[in-house]
Amino acid sequence: MSQSTSPPLLEVENLRVSFPTPKGRVEVVKGLNLTLGRERLGIVGESGSGKSMTGRAILRLIRTPGQTTADRLALEGQDLQSLSERQMRNIRGARISMIMQDPKFSLNPVMTIGAQIAEALDVHERLSRRDTRARVLEMLEAVRINDPELVAQMYPHQVSGGMGQRVMIAMMLIPRPDLLIADEPTSALDVSVQAQVLDLIDDLVRDKGMGLILISHDLNLVARYCDRIMVMNAGRVVESCAAADLHKASHPYTQGLLAAVPRMKETRDTLPVLDRSSWSGT
């Protein structure tokens, strides 16, 4: 007797994202394929490689005149491309959440922290005001904010960058999504806070059994927090490997990125620069 197998958490086949230019449409994501379970996947590459556009395309956030096409884009077998915009709003947050790069530009400056987190919950669940407040405070505690009662009454300009990023994480996780896309979640933070935020995301993802797509330009950071890594260049995936095997990378582009990373005990007079003449990224 055969046993039925459940579909992967996320399936992406031949994903393409393009924008118009005076010389015609230019593709910024070129035929990306991705299958994700409840695991941690890192997508790395230089600025402009197509990492963030991939995350936004999964959530169908590429707006006109941008254009997204895919042979398949499915969440646990559900075809996301066939959904109306109203149906997609029910998916965003509740099933797939995305942490943006900089909380200063993602949080509403005229709403309190508590009201913004509550709004993220109210969109998807109908709870009493008392239950909503309890969930908000519980979520603020989960992201390791010491005085959630006080912080819930504050406005975004009253919190530090690190705390603002924790608030963003709380907003994205309070609906209890199945998949979290974290787009450069520590880019606006100083080094002393980066590890704390990433440890927090890692703990929450593991505890809740979620899937994670961590988008970053930092290969060593992604290797530390992810199970698998995809390396992108010029809109294409040039290499995929287990995070533990990153040091065995075979593609010249990945090797070049790794070589350009400064070391703790640096002995080289100058850091190497990618030799783009020796391979084709197109």
C-alpha positions in Angstrom: 0.0 0.0 0.0 1.6 3.3 -1.1 1.7 6.2 1.3 0.9 9.7 0.1 3.6 12.3 0.6 2.9 15.9 1.4 4.1 18.5 -1.0 7.1 20.7 -0.2 6.5 23.9 1.7 7.5 26.0 -1.3 8.0 25.1 -4.9 9.4 27.6 -7.5 10.1 26.7 -11.1 11.5 28.9 -13.8 10.9 32.2 -11.9 11.6 35.3 -13.9 11.4 38.9 -12.9 11.9 41.7 -15.5 11.6 45.5 -15.7 11.3 47.7 -18.8 14.2 49.9 -20.0 14.6 52.2 -23.0 16.4 49.2 -24.7 13.7 46.7 -23.8 12.8 44.5 -20.8 15.7 43.4 -18.6 15.5 40.3 -16.5 16.8 40.6 -12.9 15.8 37.0 -12.0 16.5 34.5 -14.7 14.8 31.1 -14.5 15.3 30.4 -10.8 14.3 27.0 -9.4 13.8 26.3 -5.7 12.2 23.6 -3.5 12.1 24.3 0.2 10.9 22.2 3.1 10.7 23.3 6.8 14.4 24.1 6.7 16.7 27.1 6.6 17.9 28.2 3.1 20.4 31.0 2.6 20.4 33.1 -0.6 23.6 35.0 -1.1 25.3 37.2 -3.7 26.4 40.8 -4.4 24.0 43.7 -4.5 21.9 43.5 -7.6 22.2 39.8 -8.0 18.5 39.3 -7.7 18.2 38.1 -4.1 15.6 40.5 -2.8 13.6 40.4 -6.0 13.3 36.7 -5.6 11.9 37.1 -2.1 9.4 39.8 -3.2 8.4 37.7 -6.3 7.5 34.7 -4.0 5.1 37.0 -2.2 3.9 38.6 -5.5 5.1 42.0 -4.4 6.6 43.0 -7.8 4.4 45.8 -9.0 3.8 47.2 -12.5 5.8 47.9 -14.6 7.8 45.0 -13.2 6.7 41.6 -14.4 6.9 38.2 -12.7 6.4 34.8 -14.5 6.9 31.3 -13.3 6.1 27.8 -14.5 5.1 27.0 -10.9 4.9 29.0 -7.7 3.2 27.0 -5.0 2.9 26.9 -1.2 2.3 23.4 0.1 0.8 22.6 -3.3 -1.4 25.7 -3.5 -0.8 27.6 -6.7 0.0 31.2 -5.7 -0.2 32.6 -9.2 -3.9 31.6 -9.5 -4.9 33.6 -6.4 -6.5 37.0 -6.6 -4.8 40.0 -4.9 -7.4 39.7 -2.1 -6.5 36.0 -1.6 -2.8 36.8 -1.6 -3.3 39.3 1.2 -4.6 36.4 3.3 -1.4 34.5 2.5 1.0 37.3 3.3 1.6 37.4 7.0 -0.5 34.4 7.8 1.4 31.9 5.7 4.4 33.7 4.4 6.0 36.7 6.2 8.9 38.9 5.1 11.3 40.9 7.3 12.5 43.9 5.4 16.0 45.4 5.7 15.5 48.6 7.7 12.9 49.0 10.4 13.2 52.8 10.2 11.5 52.7 6.8 9.2 49.7 7.4 7.5 50.9 10.7 4.7 53.5 10.7 6.1 56.5 12.5 2.7 57.7 13.8 1.5 54.4 15.3 2.7 52.9 18.6 4.7 49.7 18.5 1.9 47.8 20.2 -0.7 49.1 17.7 1.4 48.0 14.7 2.0 44.5 16.0 -1.7 44.2 16.8 -2.7 45.3 13.3 -0.5 42.5 11.9 -2.5 40.1 14.0 -6.0 41.6 13.4 -5.7 41.3 9.6 -5.7 37.5 9.9 -7.4 36.7 13.2 -10.5 38.0 15.0 -9.7 38.2 18.7 -11.0 40.3 21.6 -9.0 43.4 22.4 -7.8 41.7 25.6 -6.6 38.6 23.8 -4.9 40.7 21.1 -3.0 42.7 23.7 -2.0 39.5 25.5 -0.6 38.1 22.2 1.2 41.3 21.5 3.0 41.3 24.9 3.7 37.6 24.6 5.3 38.2 21.2 7.4 41.1 22.5 8.7 38.9 25.2 9.4 36.2 22.7 11.8 38.6 20.8 13.5 39.3 24.1 12.2 42.8 24.9 12.6 43.2 28.6 9.7 45.6 29.3 7.0 44.8 26.7 4.3 46.9 28.4 6.5 50.0 28.1 7.8 49.3 24.6 4.2 48.6 23.3 3.4 52.2 24.1 6.4 53.7 22.4 6.7 55.0 18.8 9.4 53.8 16.3 11.6 56.8 16.7 11.9 56.1 20.5 13.5 52.7 20.0 17.1 51.7 18.9 17.8 50.0 15.6 18.3 46.7 17.3 15.0 47.0 19.2 13.2 48.2 16.0 14.4 45.1 14.2 13.1 42.9 17.0 9.7 44.7 16.7 9.7 43.9 13.0 10.4 40.3 13.8 7.5 40.3 16.3 5.2 41.8 13.6 6.1 39.2 11.1 5.8 36.2 13.4 2.7 37.1 15.4 0.4 35.6 12.8 2.5 32.3 13.1 3.4 31.9 9.4 4.8 28.7 7.9 7.6 30.5 6.0 9.7 33.4 7.0 11.7 35.4 4.4 14.4 37.5 6.1 15.8 40.1 3.7 19.2 41.4 5.0 17.6 41.5 8.6 20.8 42.8 10.2 22.0 45.3 7.5 21.1 48.3 9.5 22.5 47.0 12.8 26.0 47.3 14.4 28.0 44.1 14.7 27.3 43.7 18.4 23.6 43.4 17.8 23.6 41.4 14.5 24.4 38.1 16.2 21.6 38.7 18.8 19.0 39.3 16.2 20.1 36.3 14.1 20.2 34.0 17.1 16.6 35.2 17.9 15.3 34.5 14.4 17.0 31.1 14.5 15.5 30.1 17.8 12.0 31.2 16.8 12.2 29.4 13.4 13.4 26.2 15.1 10.8 26.4 17.9 7.9 26.9 15.5 9.0 24.4 12.9 9.0 27.1 10.1 10.8 27.3 6.8 13.3 30.2 6.5 14.8 32.0 3.5 17.7 34.2 4.8 18.8 36.7 2.1 22.3 38.2 2.7 25.5 39.2 1.0 27.5 37.7 3.9 28.5 34.1 3.1 30.0 33.2 6.4 26.9 34.5 8.3 24.5 32.5 6.1 26.7 29.4 6.5 26.4 29.7 10.2 22.6 30.0 10.4 21.4 27.9 7.4 21.2 24.3 6.3 21.6 25.0 2.5 23.0 27.9 0.5 22.1 29.2 -3.0 24.6 31.6 -4.6 23.1 34.1 -7.1 24.9 36.3 -9.6 23.3 38.4 -12.3 19.8 36.9 -11.7 20.9 33.3 -11.8 21.7 30.6 -9.3 25.3 29.7 -10.0 25.9 27.3 -7.1 23.9 25.3 -4.5 25.4 23.4 -1.6 25.0 22.3 2.0 26.1 25.1 4.3 28.7 22.9 5.8 30.2 22.4 2.3 30.5 26.1 1.4 34.3 25.9 1.8 34.3 23.3 -1.0 32.5 25.7 -3.5 33.5 24.9 -7.1 32.1 27.8 -9.0 34.7 30.6 -9.6 32.1 33.3 -8.6 31.6 31.6 -5.2 35.3 31.1 -4.7 35.9 34.7 -5.5 33.3 35.9 -2.9 34.9 33.7 -0.3 38.4 34.9 -1.1 37.3 38.5 -0.8 36.2 38.0 2.8 38.7 39.5 5.3 40.1 37.1 7.9 40.6 37.6 11.6 44.4 37.0 11.2 44.7 38.7 7.8 48.2 38.3 6.2 47.3 39.5 2.7 48.3 43.1 1.7 45.2 43.5 -0.5 42.0 41.6 -0.7 41.4 39.8 -4.1 38.9 41.2 -6.5 36.6 39.0 -8.6 38.1 38.2 -12.0 35.0 38.4 -14.1 36.9 37.8 -17.3 37.5 34.2 -16.4 33.9 33.1 -16.3 30.5 34.2 -17.5 27.8 35.2 -15.1 25.1 35.5 -17.8 
